Amino acid sequence: MNPDWFDFSGYLKIFWQFSWLQWIIFSLLSNIFLCLFSITLYQFIEKTCRKELLQEQNHPLTKSDVYLSFLTVVCNSFVMLLGVFLWKNKWIIIDSQPSVVSVFLETIALIFLMDLLMYFFHYAAHLPFVYKILHGKHHEHVSTNFLSLFVLHPFETIGFGLMILALLISYDFSIISIVLYLLINLVWGTIGHLNREFFPASFDRLFIGTTRFHNQHHLDETKNFGFYTSIWDRLFGTYR
């Protein structure tokens, strides 16, 4: 039997009754909060981590970075609203009473499935005609700053969101698995765009996508397309 605190049916009923205006406000505020959380986490690690810089200095902050980061927040809000629409029309079914085991397995599955999808999506973003239009702006950050994670073309942000929604349509994940995955994704993305190695050196041998792993991708755009792991890069010959 599941503990009561794993029963989210009551909360889902509350959200089900939200008007679209309430959903728009909620999605914007929640995504603004997540962006601010990422910035705060980045700054905290930068100030407390004693490891040397991976590159000589951070990428300078520009008005363009701020603008694109805000646009990323808006696009993430749009993806959330699209997810709500699919949920209300029963394209997405949420398991409101998961077990501890199912939450764990679903979260792991989301991480590995999204890592695979993101590898191919990221690789495709580096095709010359796509790179020039979409992904090149992100790679102006040869080094990184606290907004690098959010400096994306709107189509990239929406494409990432559509991949998540496709997985949610294909299987009835629990709300806690979805939230855990999204939190891990935000934290991992923040750590991956630090200018200091966050993980111990031994983590490279564990096929984990460390900070240095992603930093190498910003230095050599033909390598290290993975996000959470280096598995697919090792498998497809793009690992450095």
N, C-alpha and C positions, 0 to 999 in steps of 0.2 A: 504494500500500500504506500502511496506517495505521501510525504508530509504535506500538511496544509499549505505551507509557504511555497510549494511548487504548483499550487492550483491557481492559475491566472485567469480562470474563466470570468470571475467578477470584474477584473480590470479590463478584459477584452470587451465586456458588455458596456462598460463606461465609454471606452473609445469608439465602440460601434455607434453610440448615440451622438457622437460629435457631429456638429454641422461642418460643412466644407470651409466656412470661414474660420471655425475653431481649428480645423486641421491645418489650414494655411498658416495660421499664427503659430500653432504648435510646431509644425515642421521647420519654420524659419527660426524660431527661438531655440529649438533643440540643436539645429545645425550650427547656429551661431555659437552656442555653448560649447559644442564639440570642437569647433575651430579654436576657440579661446582656450579650451582645455589642452589642445595639442600645442599651442604656442607657449602656454605656461609650463607644460612638461618639458618642452625643448629648452626653455630658458633655465629651468631648474637643473636639468642634467648638465647643461653647459657650465653652470656656475659651481656645481658640486663635483663633477667628474674631473679627476686629476690626470687623465690620460692626455697624451700629446695630440695636437691637431692633426687630422689626416691631410689637410692642405693648409697652406700658409695662413690664409684668412678666409672668413666667411664671405659668401657672395653679398655684395652691397644691396641694401633694400631700396627698391624703386617704387614709384607711384604705380607703374604697370603691375608690379607684384601684388600690391594692395588691391588694385582693381580686379585682377584675375582671381585672386583669392576670394573676394566677395562674390564674384560670378560663380565660382565653384560651390560656395555655400548655397547660392540660389539654385544651382543645378541639382545639388544633393537634396534640397527641399522638394524640387520637382519630382525627383525619383521616388522620394518618400510618398508624395501624394499619388503618384502612379501606382505604387505598391498598395496604398490604401484603396484605390479604385479597384484594383484586381482582387483585393481581399473582400471588399463589399460585394463584388460580383462573383465571388466564389471561384475565381481562378486560382487564388492562393488560399489554402486551408491551413489554419494555425492549430497545432496541438496544444490545447490549453492545460492539459494535465500530464506532463511528461514525467518519466522516471529519472533518477539521477544518472543511471547508465545511458539512457537515450540522449539526455542533454550532452553528456560527455562525447558520445560517439557522433552525434550530429554536429557538434562544434568542430571536432577533428575532421569530419567529412567535408564541412564547408571550407575549412582552411586548405585542405589538399585539393579539392575540386576547383576552388577559386584560384589557387596557386597555378594549377595547370591552365585554366582558361586565361588567366592574366599573363602567363608566359607567352601564349600565342597572340593575345591581344597586343601585348607590348612589342613582340617581335614584328607584328604587322605594322605597328605605329612607326617602326624604323624603316619601312620601305620608302624609298626616296620621295615619291610623290605624296605619300601620306605624311612623312616626317616634315616636309617643307610647310604643309598646310596646318598640321595639328600639333605634332609633338616637339617641334624645334624650339618653341618658346620655353618649354620645361628644361631643355638642355642648354639654354643660355646660362643656367646655373651649373657651371662646371664645378664650382664649389657650391655650398648650400647655405641657406639661412632658415629662419624659423617659419617662413612662408613657402619654402620650396615645395613641400608636399601638396600645397593648394594651387601652385602656379601651373594650371592645366588648361588646355583648350576645352570649352564647354562640351564638345562632342566626345572627348576622352572621359570626362566625368560621367556623362550620361551613358556612354558605352559600358563603363565599369558597373554602373547601377543596373543596367539592363541584364548583365551577366548574373548578378545576384538575383534579380527578379526571376530570371529563367530557371535558376535552381530552386527557388521557392515555389514556383509553379509545378515543378517536377516531383516534389516530395513535400509531405506535411511536416515541416520542421516546427519545433516548439518556439515560442516567443523568446524564451530565455537563451536558447541556442543561437538564435538570430542576433540578439542583443550582445551576447558574449563574443560572437564572431566579429560584429561591427566594432566593438570596443578593442578587441585584439588587433583588428585591421588598422584602426586609428593609431594605437600605441606603436605598432610595428612600423607604420609609415613614418611616424614622427622620429622614432629611433633610427630608421634607415636613412633619414636625411640629416642626421647630425653630422658635425664635422669632427667628431671624436668617436673612436671605436667604443661601443657600449658593451659588447660581449667579450668574454674571455677568448683567447686565441684558439682554445680547444674546440670551440663551437663550429669552426670551419670544417672540422672532421666529422661533425654530426649532421652535415648537409643543411645547416641552418643559414638562412639569408641574413648575414650579419651586416652591421653598418659599413664595414670595409668592403664587403661584397657589393653593396649597392653603390658605394662611393666609386668603386672601380668602374662601374657602368657609366657614371657621369664623366669619367676620364677616358674610357674607351667604349664608345657607343655600340660596338659590335659584340660585346660580351655581357654576361650576367643580366639576362632579361627576367629572371625569377624575382619573386617578392618575399615570400615567407621562407622558402627553401632554395637550395642550389641544385635540387634533384634534377630538374628538367634541363638545366644548363649542362650538367654533367652528362646527362643522357643524350642530348642533342648536339654536344660538342661546342657549346658557346660559353663554357665556364672559364673564368680566369681567377 
